[in-house]
């Protein structure tokens, strides 16, 4: 039978091993959370329901528009034609990201 101190040490070791795994799982869930970026639209492909974007952060993004998302590619193209900044909210961890908002 384990004495009180041995049980405390075993519990502490178990917590130290499990805690990083639990925190890693939380980080993975956050990676799929909606993100937002501002910048310029640099290309629109209405047939493929996609658009490309140069973020103010210097990165190039490729987005797909899922049916029913509320993203209007005509509006997105107007931003491109007028060289107006646009904000895009999206999810996903790899391109093409799924746009849920573009205005």
Buried (B, 14 or more C-beta within 10 A) or exposed (E): EEEEEEEEEEEEEEEEEEEEEEEEEEEEEEEEEEBEBEBBBEBBEEEEBBBBBBEEEEEEBBBBBEEEBEBEBEEBBBBBEEEEEBEBBBBBEEEBBBBBBBE
